[in-house]
Amino acid sequence: MSVSHRAVVAGGGIGGLATAAALASSGLAVTVIERAARIEDVGSGLLLYQNGIAAADAISSRLGAGIRAAGHVVGPDEVRVLMDSAGRVLTREPIGEMGRRLGLPQVPILRTALQNLLLREAAAAGADIRLGTAVEGYDQDGGQVSVRLSDGTTLDSDVLVAADGLNSAVRAAMLRDGPPQYLGYTSVRGRTVGSELHPRSFVVNGVGVQIFVAPADGETLYWTAKITSPPGVWPAMGQEGALAALLGRIAGWHEPVVRVIRAAAPADLSVTDIHDRDPVSCWVDARVALLGDAAHPMAPAMGQGANTAIEDAVVLAESLRACADPGEALIRYQAQRVGRTARIVLHSRSQGALDQGASREHARVRDGAMRQRGRKDAATLDVVDWRPGTAVPLTEADWVRTIPVRRTGADAAGA
């Protein structure tokens, strides 16, 4: 594709910035439209698995090296300790073994560090980053996309990529499929510097609560507490209230774990109810494509949200390089991504429900499953054993078999 083609990317999060970097380095003129007035510290951390590292390396070797330098590269002999709330060990998961098998490491990293690396990579590739403005909708005519912005202006482009998250305005205009669905639990995420437990990685199981902890750099542990709750309750508490409530929920737990949570600064906390959407087979409307959480929001149980968003960016860039016609390129991208991400969304939903241990009986079943399989989740090797160019495009029949397609608002209205 020649540089004369223009792409607008809605959203300046991880998926949007990865897309900007991948497209700009492929020769497109890229403009990122981000609602926030500035790119700020964004709280806790995340885990890049081997598939996410492979995707980042494909965007640029500089990006891959930067991620390894900024995060914690899991060594070949590292384990993740899985325990109950009293500190009794359920199993030790050999998280370094997969790196040996696949030739790429897992890298836990602070979300801010990853976002800053992607921002620098996108800017170095020539992308224009516009802050303080949001994409509100689009119109198409004659192979061009007119992108409507919140400041009342429009921006003409050859391609619009919607990386604008769970409540994507572009998805709403394209699919009219309503709000995402609440999964029954919330997430409190934070980070702790200088803990006695650094650089250990561990998961602690309680009834209706699970805490995941990992080293994110040379001195910081990041952690995520998932808490069974009605929707809206924990976000309404604010940061200080949520930290106090979490400490109340884990009172009496294994004391070193409690100290990790107690030492976190409330200002660093993110409190978010967990949602996903049923997978759909349509991510493309002519010259407009969905990406990341706008396309396939998923529960965090398998840690694949950021990883699959970076995968999306790489496959989209590959498709645009391979096809002279942008519309054909977007269809190619869709065909290579919908099946894989649908399976991960559904697996993450199921695993997340198991992880919560919402009752004593459910907690007993979860703990027993961990002991039996020797790992936190049922993620299979084929999820993380992904490389650019390895996907097999799916046919329409494959989509029907794989994805429980929910009718969009437009379809329902015509019924």
N, C-alpha and C positions, 0 to 999 in steps of 0.2 A: 504494500500500500504506500502511496506517495505521501509526502508531507502535506500536500494540499488538503488531505482529509482532516477534518476537525472533529474532536470528541469533547463533549461536556460530561464531566463526572459529577453526579449529585452526591455530596457527602465527602467529608475529609477525615473519616475515621480510618481504621486499618484497611478495610477493603477498598475504600475510595483512593487512599494514597498508594496502596499497592497497585491498583489499576492505573493510576496516573503515571507511576514510575514505569510500569510495563509498557503502556501504550506510547508514552513519550519516547522511550528508548527504542521503540519500533518505528519511529518517524512520524507519528501523528502529532498534530498541534492540539494540546490538551489544556482544557480549562477546568479546574476543580472549583465547585461552588459549595462552600461550607457555611452552615447556619451560624456557628459560634463566631464571636468577634475576634477570638484569638485561640491558638492552639495551646492548651494549658495542660498542667499535670492532671492525669486522668486516673489516679487512684492506684489500684492493686496491680496484680500481675496476671500472666497467662503462661501456658505451656505450649511451646512449639514442638510438635512431634516431628518425626522424620519426614512426613509428607509436607508439612509447612516449611521445614528447612530446605527440602528439595525445591519447593516453589520459590522461596526467597533466593536461593542460589541461581535459579533460572532467570530471575529478574536481573540480578547482577552479582558477580562474585564479591564485589565490595559490600553489598548489602548482607550477603551471607556471612562474610567475615565480621562485619559490624555487629551482627546479632550474636555471634559466638563470643565476641569480646565483651559485649554489654551484659549478657546473661550468664547463667550458670550452665556450663556444658556438662551434662550428666556423664560420669565416667563409666567405663565398662563393668566395674564391680559394684556400682551403687545399687542400693535397695531402697524401697519405700516401705516403711513399717506400717502395717495396718493393725489398729488396736481398738479395743472398746473404751468406753469412757473412764473406766477405772485404770487404764493403762495396760491391761492384759493384751499381749500380742496375739493377734489372730493368724497372721502370716507375714512373711517378708517378701515383698514383690521385687523380683530382680529386674529393675527398670533399666539397668545398664546393658542387660543381655540383648535386648532388641537392637541397640546401637551396634553391637558387635555383629549381629546377624545381617543388618541392613546397610552397614557402612556409613551411617549418618547418626548423629546424636539427637537426643531430646535436649531442648534448651528452655528451661523456665526463664522468664524475663519480665521485668516491669513493663506494664502496658505503655507507660510514658516513654520509656527508652525505645521500645519498638516503634511507636508512633513517630518519635523524633527521627529515627533512622529512615523510616519510609518518607517522611516529609523532606529530609535532605536529599534522598535519592530521587524523588519526584522533581524537586526544584533543579537538581543537577542535570536531569534529563531534559529540562526545558519546560516543564509544566507550569502553567500560571495558576496560582492559588489565590482565590478570592474569598475573603472572610466576611462574616457579618451579613450574608445573604443566603436565602434558601431557594431551592427549586420548588415551585408550587404546582407545576403542570407542564404540559407540552401539547403542541399541535404538529401535524405532519402534512406536507404537501409537496409533491414532485420529488420525492427522495430526500428532502431536507427536513430537519426537525427544528421547530421554533420552541425554545425552552423559555417558559414563563418564570420570572424571578420575583421574589418577594418585594423588591424595590420598585416594581411596576415596569421594569424593562424586560426585553426578550433577548435571547442569544441564539443565533442561528448556528446549526451544527450538522454534520453528516451522521453523527452517532450520539445518542444520549445513553449513558450508563448510570443506572440508579443504584448507588451504594449508600442510600440514605436510611438504612436501618430498619428495625422492626416495624415501625409505623411509617413506612415509606409513602410519601405523597405520590411518587410516580407509580408505585404498585397499586395504590388506591385508584388512580386514574385509569390504569391499564386493566386491572382484574376486578375491581369493585367487589372484593371478597370479604369485606368486613374486618373487624378487629382481630388481633391474634388471640389465642386462647391461653388462659392462666392454667399453670400446671400444678397448682396446689402448694407451692413453696416459694419462699423468697430467698434472696441472697444478700448477705452482708460480707463485704470484701474489704480487706485492709492489708497493712504491711507493718512489720515490726523490725526495727534495726537493733543489732547488738544482742540478739537473744542467745542464751546459753545453748539452745538447740540447733543453731545454725552450724553447718549447712545440711542438717538432716531433712529428709522428706518423709511426711507421714500423713495418714488419714485416721481420724478418730470418729467412731460411731457412737451415737446416742439414740434415744427414742425420739424420732421426729427431728433430729439434728445430725448433720454430718459436717465435719470440718476437714478441709484439705489444706495442707501446708507444704510449701516447697521453697528452696532457696532461689532468689531471683538475681542476686549478684553477690559480690564478695562479703557483704555484711547484712543483707536484708532477706528476711523471710516474707513471702506474701502468703496470704491465707484467704480462704473462702469458707464461710459458714452458710449452709443451706438449711433453712428452718421451715418445717411444715406450718402453714398459717393461712387464714383467709386472705384474700387479696387486699392490698392497700394498707394493711395494719402497720407493717414495719417501715415502709417508706414515709409514712406520716409521722414517725417518731423523730425524724431528723438524725443527724450523725451521732450526737452525744446520747440521745435517747436510745438509739439502736445499739450502741456499744454497751450501755448500761443494761439494757434488756438482755443482750446476748450473754453478758457475764452472769446475769441472774439465771439464765437457762442452763448454763454449764457449771453453776456452783456445785462443788463437790466432785467435779471431774478430776482426773489426773492432774496434779498441781502444776507440773511444768507446762502443760498445754494451756491451762488457765493463765499462766504468767505471760505466754506469748500474746494472747488476746488482750490482756490487761495493759500491756506495754504499748499497744497501738495508739496513735494519735487520732482522735475523733475526726479531725479535719481531713485525714487521708481516706476515710471510709466512703464506700459506695454502697448504697442500699437499693436493691432493684428486685421487684417481683419477676419471677421467671415465666416466660411465655414461649410458645412456639406456634407454628402454623402447620396444618396438613400440607404435605407436599403437593405441588401442582406440576403439570407437564408443560405449561406455557409460561415462559419467562420473557418472551420477545413479542414486540408489536412493531413490525417493519424495521425501523432504524433505532428502536429503543429496547434496551435489555436490562434485566434485573441482575443483581450480583450481591453476594454475601447475605447478610441478614434480611435484605429486601427480597431476596429470592428464596432463601431456605433457613429462616431462623430456627434455632435448635436449642434444646436444653444443654446445659454445660457439663452433663455427666461424663461425656467422652472427651471433653476439652477440644472439640473440633471446630468451633465457630470461627476463630481467627484463621486456623489452618486451612479450612475449606475456602474461606474468602480469598486468601492469597493464591490458592490453587485456581479459583475462578479467574483471577486477574491474569495469571499466566496463560490459561487456556484461551481466554478472550483475545489476548495479544497474539497468540499463535494463530488463531482463526482469522484475525484481521490481516495478518501477514500472508496467510495462505490463499485468501479469496480476494479477488479484485473488487467484487461487489460487496459493500458493507452489509447489506441485508442478508446475503447468503452466508457471510461470516458469522452473523449473530445466530442464525439457525444452526450452523455447525457447532458453535459454542454451546448452545442450548442442548443439542443432541448428546454432547459429550459430558454434560454436567448433571442433567436432571436425575438420571438413574442413580448415580453414585451418591449424590447429596440426599436424595429421598431415603435411601437405605440408612444413611447416617442419622438423619432426623428421627426416623422411627426407632432406631436402635437407642439413640440418646434419650428419647422420651421414655422408653421402657426401662432403661438403666437408671434414669433419674428417679422414677417411681420406686424402684427397688432400693436405691441408695437411701431414701429418706427414712425407711424404717418407721413409718408413721404411727405404728402401734407396737406394743411389746412383741406380739407374734410376728409382725412384719420385720421388726429389728432382729429377731432370732433367725428368721429365714435369711435375711441379708448377711448376717455375720457368718452363718453356716456356709453360705455360698462363697464368701471370701476365703474361708478356711479350705474349702474343697478345691477351688480352682487356683488358689495361691496368688490372686491378684484382685485389684479393686473392682474392675469391671470386666464385662464380657467382650470388650473390643477385640476383634480378631486382627491377625497380622496383615490381612489384605486392606484394612482401613488405612494404616500408616505406611504400608509398602506401596506408595504411589510415587510415580515420577512423571514429569511432563512428557506428553506424547504417548503414554501407555494406555489411555482410555480408549475403549471401543465404543463408537457412537451407537446409540440405541435407536431402534425403529419405533414407530408409533405403537406397534403391538407390544413391544417391550415396556413402553411407558404404562400402558393399560395394565399389564401384569404387575408391574412394580409399584405403582403409585396409586393410593386411594384418592382419586381425583374428586374434589369437592366442587360443585357447580358454582360459578361466579355469580355475582349479583345480576349481571346482564342475562345469564342463562336462566336464573331463577325467575326474573321478572317476566321472561317470555314464556314460562311454563303455564 
